[in-house]
Amino acid sequence: MSALVDEPSVALSEEQLFGQPLPYGNGRSCATCHVPEDSFTLTPDHVTRLLEHGLDR
């Protein structure tokens, strides 16, 4: 008998991982800041909009 517990692995797609909140974080995911409208780059304008809407935590 193995000392490790066999648990089914759950494979997530890249898109799912991109949108999933980061562990031990503030509830945001990569997708919070890296949006398609900005070609997935982090722009100063988008950061300003996030701050204006209280998403700086």
Phi, psi and omega in degrees: 000135183283145176285342180270143177275125179278115177242144178296135178275144179245113180272128178254146177285164177302321180295319178295317180296322181297326183266356183274132179305142181288140180294145179060028182249207184253019179091356180269156175244176175302322183293344178299319185255328183263091188256151180301326182299336179250026181056034178063017174265162177263112184254152177302322180298319180292320178298318178300315178298319178299315180296322179295332182261012175074025180261029181270002182261000000 
